[in-house]
Amino acid sequence: MVNFFKPDYSSDSSNPFARDENQKLVRRNFWLDMSDRSLILCMTVGVGSHIPNDLKKTHLADIGRSHLIDQICLQEILPPEN
């Protein structure tokens, strides 16, 4: 089973990441109607900014925007340990 982001419906019942019991996006058109640039902004500084990269990747693949993964899921570079 694919692991998707599961929003807290008690605090935000209209979350665009909401999925039904079959793991289908409830508000799929919200994502499909966005341009690539808008989606990048939404996932990096907007509603999706707090989501871990692995969940962003599965979401992007689900909406057919896998080509944006490298632009949205930036690698965090850690300094060397002493």
DSSP file (Angstrom, degrees, kcal/mol; ACC not computed):
  #  RESIDUE AA STRUCTURE BP1 BP2  ACC     N-H-->O    O-->H-N    N-H-->O    O-->H-N    TCO  KAPPA ALPHA  PHI   PSI    X-CA   Y-CA   Z-CA
    1    1 A M              0   0    0      0, 0.0     2,-0.2     0, 0.0     0, 0.0   0.000 360.0 360.0 360.0 135.9    0.0    0.0    0.0
    2    2 A V        -     0   0    0      1,-0.1     2,-0.8    56,-0.0     0, 0.0  -0.488 360.0-129.0 -75.0 140.8    1.3    3.5   -0.9
    3    3 A N        +     0   0    0     -2,-0.2     2,-0.2    51,-0.1    55,-0.2  -0.823  33.1 177.7 -96.6 108.6    2.0    5.8    1.9
    4    4 A F        -     0   0    0     -2,-0.8     2,-0.2    54,-0.1    52,-0.1  -0.704  39.7 -88.6-104.9 159.4    0.2    9.2    1.4
    5    5 A F        -     0   0    0     50,-0.3    -1,-0.1    -2,-0.2    46,-0.0  -0.466  38.2-152.8 -63.5 134.3    0.2   12.3    3.6
    6    6 A K        -     0   0    0     -2,-0.2    12,-0.1    12,-0.1    -1,-0.1  -0.906  11.2-151.9-115.5 102.5   -2.8   12.1    6.0
    7    7 A P        -     0   0    0      0, 0.0     2,-1.0     0, 0.0     3,-0.1  -0.247  25.8-104.0 -70.4 161.3   -4.0   15.5    7.1
    8    8 A D    >>  -     0   0    0      1,-0.2     4,-1.4     2,-0.0     3,-0.8  -0.767  33.2-170.3 -85.3 102.6   -5.7   16.2   10.4
    9    9 A Y  T 34 S+     0   0    0     -2,-1.0    -1,-0.2     1,-0.2     6,-0.1   0.702  78.1  67.9 -70.8 -20.0   -9.3   16.5    9.4
   10   10 A S  T 34 S+     0   0    0      1,-0.2    -1,-0.2     2,-0.1     3,-0.2   0.824 110.9  33.1 -69.9 -29.7  -10.4   17.8   12.9
   11   11 A S  T <4 S+     0   0    0     -3,-0.8     2,-0.2     1,-0.2    -2,-0.2   0.705 136.4  19.6 -96.9 -23.0   -8.4   21.0   12.4
   12   12 A D    ><  +     0   0    0     -4,-1.4     3,-1.1     1,-0.1    -1,-0.2  -0.699  57.4 174.8-150.7  91.6   -8.9   21.4    8.6
   13   13 A S  T 3  S+     0   0    0      1,-0.3    -4,-0.1    -2,-0.2    -1,-0.1   0.651  82.8  54.8 -74.6 -14.3  -11.8   19.5    7.0
   14   14 A S  T 3  S+     0   0    0     -5,-0.0    -1,-0.3     3,-0.0    -5,-0.1   0.032  74.0 150.9-106.6  26.5  -11.2   21.1    3.5
   15   15 A N    X   -     0   0    0     -3,-1.1     3,-1.7     1,-0.1    12,-0.2  -0.347  48.5-136.4 -59.7 132.7   -7.5   20.1    3.3
   16   16 A P  T 3  S+     0   0    0      0, 0.0    11,-0.3     0, 0.0    -1,-0.1   0.613 102.6  62.3 -69.3 -10.1   -6.4   19.7   -0.4
   17   17 A F  T 3  S+     0   0    0      8,-0.1    -2,-0.1     9,-0.1    11,-0.0   0.381  75.9 132.3 -91.9   3.4   -4.5   16.5    0.6
   18   18 A A    <   -     0   0    0     -3,-1.7     8,-2.6   -12,-0.1     9,-0.6  -0.267  36.0-169.4 -60.5 138.9   -7.8   14.7    1.7
   19   19 A R  B     -A   25   0A   0      6,-0.3     6,-0.2     7,-0.1    -2,-0.1  -0.934  15.5-126.5-129.0 152.0   -8.3   11.2    0.4
   20   20 A D    >   -     0   0    0      4,-2.4     3,-1.9    -2,-0.3     6,-0.0  -0.151  46.9 -80.3 -85.8-172.6  -11.2    8.9    0.5
   21   21 A E  T 3  S+     0   0    0      1,-0.3    -1,-0.1     2,-0.1    -2,-0.0   0.686 131.9  53.7 -65.6 -18.1  -11.3    5.3    1.9
   22   22 A N  T 3  S-     0   0    0      2,-0.1    -1,-0.3     3,-0.0     3,-0.1   0.211 119.5-108.8 -98.8  13.9   -9.8    4.0   -1.4
   23   23 A Q  S <  S+     0   0    0     -3,-1.9     2,-0.4     1,-0.2    -2,-0.1   0.719  72.1 143.6  65.2  24.4   -6.8    6.5   -1.1
   24   24 A K        -     0   0    0      1,-0.1    -4,-2.4     2,-0.0    -1,-0.2  -0.780  59.7-104.8 -92.4 137.7   -8.2    8.6   -4.0
   25   25 A L  B >   -A   19   0A   0     -2,-0.4     3,-0.6    -6,-0.2    -6,-0.3  -0.410  23.2-156.7 -61.3 129.8   -7.7   12.4   -3.8
   26   26 A V  T 3  S+     0   0    0     -8,-2.6     2,-0.2     1,-0.2     3,-0.2   0.886  94.2  37.0 -74.1 -40.5  -11.0   14.1   -2.9
   27   27 A R  T >> S+     0   0    0     -9,-0.6     3,-1.0   -11,-0.3     4,-0.8  -0.384  73.0 146.2-108.6  52.1  -10.0   17.4   -4.3
   28   28 A R  H X>  +     0   0    0     -3,-0.6     4,-2.4     1,-0.3     3,-0.8   0.858  67.9  59.2 -58.5 -39.2   -8.0   16.1   -7.3
   29   29 A N  H 3> S+     0   0    0      1,-0.2     4,-2.2    -3,-0.2    -1,-0.3   0.797  93.3  67.1 -64.2 -27.3   -9.0   19.0   -9.5
   30   30 A F  H <4 S+     0   0    0     -3,-1.0    -1,-0.2     1,-0.2     4,-0.2   0.919 111.7  33.9 -54.5 -43.7   -7.4   21.4   -7.1
   31   31 A W  H X< S+     0   0    0     -4,-0.8     3,-1.0    -3,-0.8    -2,-0.2   0.873 116.7  52.8 -81.5 -40.2   -4.0   19.9   -8.0
   32   32 A L  H 3< S+     0   0    0     -4,-2.4    -2,-0.2     1,-0.2    -3,-0.2   0.785 104.1  57.1 -70.4 -26.6   -4.7   19.2  -11.7
   33   33 A D  T 3< S+     0   0    0     -4,-2.2    -1,-0.2    -5,-0.2     2,-0.2   0.582  89.5  96.6 -79.9  -9.6   -5.8   22.7  -12.4
   34   34 A M  S <  S-     0   0    0     -3,-1.0     2,-0.1    -4,-0.2    -3,-0.0  -0.527  74.9-124.4 -81.6 145.9   -2.5   24.2  -11.2
   35   35 A S     >  -     0   0    0     -2,-0.2     4,-2.3     1,-0.1     5,-0.2  -0.402  32.5-105.3 -74.5 164.6    0.4   25.1  -13.5
   36   36 A D  H  > S+     0   0    0      1,-0.2     4,-2.4     2,-0.2     5,-0.2   0.917 122.2  51.6 -58.2 -43.4    3.7   23.5  -12.7
   37   37 A R  H  > S+     0   0    0      1,-0.2     4,-2.1     2,-0.2    -1,-0.2   0.914 110.3  47.8 -62.3 -44.2    5.1   26.8  -11.3
   38   38 A S  H  > S+     0   0    0      1,-0.2     4,-2.5     2,-0.2    -1,-0.2   0.889 111.4  51.4 -63.7 -39.0    2.1   27.2   -9.0
   39   39 A L  H  X S+     0   0    0     -4,-2.3     4,-2.2     2,-0.2    -2,-0.2   0.901 107.7  52.3 -65.9 -40.7    2.4   23.6   -7.8
   40   40 A I  H  X S+     0   0    0     -4,-2.4     4,-1.5     1,-0.2     5,-0.2   0.938 112.7  45.0 -59.5 -47.0    6.1   24.1   -7.0
   41   41 A L  H  X>S+     0   0    0     -4,-2.1     4,-2.6     1,-0.2     5,-1.1   0.903 111.7  52.6 -64.2 -41.2    5.3   27.2   -4.9
   42   42 A C  H  <5S+     0   0    0     -4,-2.5     6,-2.4     1,-0.2     7,-0.4   0.877 114.8  41.3 -62.0 -38.8    2.4   25.4   -3.2
   43   43 A M  H  <5S+     0   0    0     -4,-2.2    -1,-0.2     5,-0.2    -2,-0.2   0.678 122.0  39.0 -86.4 -18.2    4.6   22.5   -2.2
   44   44 A T  H  <5S+     0   0    0     -4,-1.5    -2,-0.2    -5,-0.2    -3,-0.2   0.803 137.9   4.9-102.1 -34.9    7.7   24.5   -1.2
   45   45 A V  T  <5S+     0   0    0     -4,-2.6    -3,-0.2    -5,-0.2    -2,-0.1   0.430 123.0  54.9-127.6  -3.4    6.3   27.6    0.6
   46   46 A G  S > <S-     0   0    0     -5,-1.1     3,-1.8    -4,-0.3     4,-0.3   0.149 112.6 -31.9-107.5-138.8    2.6   26.9    0.7
   47   47 A V  T 3  S+     0   0    0      1,-0.3     3,-0.3     2,-0.1    -4,-0.2   0.710 134.1  45.8 -60.6 -25.4    0.2   24.3    2.0
   48   48 A G  T >  S+     0   0    0     -6,-2.4     3,-1.3     1,-0.2    -1,-0.3   0.363  80.7  99.7-100.4   5.9    2.6   21.4    1.3
   49   49 A S  T <  S+     0   0    0     -3,-1.8    -1,-0.2    -7,-0.4    -2,-0.1   0.784  81.0  51.8 -65.5 -27.8    5.8   22.9    2.7
   50   50 A H  T 3  S+     0   0    0     -3,-0.3    -1,-0.3    -4,-0.3    -2,-0.1   0.497  86.7 103.4 -87.1  -4.1    5.6   21.0    6.0
   51   51 A I  S <  S-     0   0    0     -3,-1.3     5,-0.1    -8,-0.2    -3,-0.0  -0.603  79.3-109.3 -83.6 137.2    5.2   17.6    4.4
   52   52 A P    >>  -     0   0    0      0, 0.0     4,-2.0     0, 0.0     3,-0.7  -0.272  28.8-113.1 -62.6 151.1    8.2   15.3    4.4
   53   53 A N  H 3> S+     0   0    0      1,-0.2     4,-2.5     2,-0.2     5,-0.2   0.836 113.4  57.5 -56.9 -38.8    9.9   14.7    1.0
   54   54 A D  H 3> S+     0   0    0      1,-0.2     4,-1.5     2,-0.2    -1,-0.2   0.878 110.0  44.7 -64.1 -35.2    8.9   11.0    0.7
   55   55 A L  H <> S+     0   0    0     -3,-0.7     4,-1.9     2,-0.2   -50,-0.3   0.834 110.7  54.3 -76.0 -32.4    5.2   11.9    1.1
   56   56 A K  H  X S+     0   0    0     -4,-2.0     4,-2.8     2,-0.2     5,-0.2   0.911 106.7  53.0 -63.3 -41.3    5.6   14.8   -1.4
   57   57 A K  H  X S+     0   0    0     -4,-2.5     4,-2.3     1,-0.2    -2,-0.2   0.913 109.4  46.9 -62.0 -44.0    7.1   12.3   -3.9
   58   58 A T  H  X S+     0   0    0     -4,-1.5     4,-1.9     2,-0.2    -1,-0.2   0.883 113.2  49.8 -67.4 -36.1    4.2    9.9   -3.6
   59   59 A H  H  X S+     0   0    0     -4,-1.9     4,-1.7     2,-0.2    -2,-0.2   0.931 111.2  48.3 -66.2 -45.3    1.7   12.7   -4.0
   60   60 A L  H  <>S+     0   0    0     -4,-2.8     5,-3.2     1,-0.2     6,-0.3   0.895 111.7  49.7 -63.4 -40.2    3.4   14.2   -7.1
   61   61 A A  H ><5S+     0   0    0     -4,-2.3     3,-1.1     4,-0.2    -1,-0.2   0.894 108.4  54.3 -64.4 -38.7    3.5   10.7   -8.7
   62   62 A D  H 3<5S+     0   0    0     -4,-1.9    -1,-0.2     1,-0.3    -2,-0.2   0.845 110.7  44.4 -65.2 -34.7   -0.2   10.2   -7.9
   63   63 A I  T 3<5S-     0   0    0     -4,-1.7    -1,-0.3    -5,-0.1    -2,-0.2   0.336 119.2-108.3 -94.0   8.5   -1.2   13.5   -9.7
   64   64 A G  T < 5S+     0   0    0     -3,-1.1    -3,-0.2    -4,-0.2     3,-0.2   0.795  87.8 114.7  76.2  29.0    1.1   12.8  -12.6
   65   65 A R    > < +     0   0    0     -5,-3.2     3,-2.1    -6,-0.2    -4,-0.2  -0.150  20.8 133.2-122.4  37.9    3.7   15.4  -11.9
   66   66 A S  G >   +     0   0    0      1,-0.3     3,-1.6    -6,-0.3     4,-0.3   0.767  63.5  72.6 -59.1 -25.6    6.7   13.2  -11.1
   67   67 A H  G 3  S+     0   0    0      1,-0.3    -1,-0.3    -3,-0.2     3,-0.2   0.612  92.9  56.7 -67.7  -9.5    8.8   15.5  -13.4
   68   68 A L  G X> S+     0   0    0     -3,-2.1     4,-1.8     1,-0.1     3,-0.7   0.455  76.2  97.4 -98.0  -2.5    8.7   18.1  -10.6
   69   69 A I  H <> S+     0   0    0     -3,-1.6     4,-3.1     1,-0.3     3,-0.2   0.898  81.9  50.9 -56.3 -45.4   10.2   16.0   -7.8
   70   70 A D  H 34 S+     0   0    0     -4,-0.3    -1,-0.3     1,-0.2     5,-0.1   0.801 113.2  46.1 -65.6 -27.7   13.7   17.4   -8.2
   71   71 A Q  H <4 S+     0   0    0     -3,-0.7    -1,-0.2    -4,-0.2    -2,-0.2   0.753 122.6  34.3 -83.9 -25.4   12.5   21.0   -8.1
   72   72 A I  H  < S+     0   0    0     -4,-1.8     2,-1.3    -3,-0.2    -2,-0.2   0.850 111.9  56.7 -97.2 -41.8   10.2   20.4   -5.1
   73   73 A C  S  < S-     0   0    0     -4,-3.1    -1,-0.2    -5,-0.3     2,-0.2  -0.632  75.4-172.6 -97.7  78.8   12.0   17.8   -3.0
   74   74 A L        -     0   0    0     -2,-1.3     2,-0.3    -3,-0.2   -21,-0.1  -0.455  25.9-114.5 -73.7 142.2   15.3   19.5   -2.4
   75   75 A Q        -     0   0    0     -2,-0.2     2,-0.5    -5,-0.1    -1,-0.1  -0.572  23.8-131.9 -75.7 134.8   18.1   17.5   -0.7
   76   76 A E        -     0   0    0     -2,-0.3     2,-0.6     2,-0.0    -1,-0.0  -0.784  16.9-147.7 -87.9 126.5   19.1   18.8    2.7
   77   77 A I        -     0   0    0     -2,-0.5    -2,-0.0     0, 0.0    -1,-0.0  -0.851  11.5-156.8 -98.7 119.6   22.9   19.1    2.9
   78   78 A L        -     0   0    0     -2,-0.6     3,-0.1     1,-0.1    -2,-0.0  -0.727  20.2-113.6 -95.4 143.3   24.2   18.4    6.4
   79   79 A P        -     0   0    0      0, 0.0    -1,-0.1     0, 0.0     0, 0.0  -0.382  45.2 -89.3 -69.5 154.2   27.5   19.7    7.6
   80   80 A P        -     0   0    0      0, 0.0     2,-0.2     0, 0.0     0, 0.0  -0.311  43.3-112.6 -64.1 146.7   30.2   17.1    8.4
   81   81 A E              0   0    0      1,-0.1    -3,-0.0    -3,-0.1     0, 0.0  -0.527 360.0 360.0 -78.1 148.3   30.3   15.7   11.9
   82   82 A N              0   0    0     -2,-0.2    -1,-0.1     0, 0.0     0, 0.0   0.466 360.0 360.0 -77.8 360.0   33.3   16.6   14.0
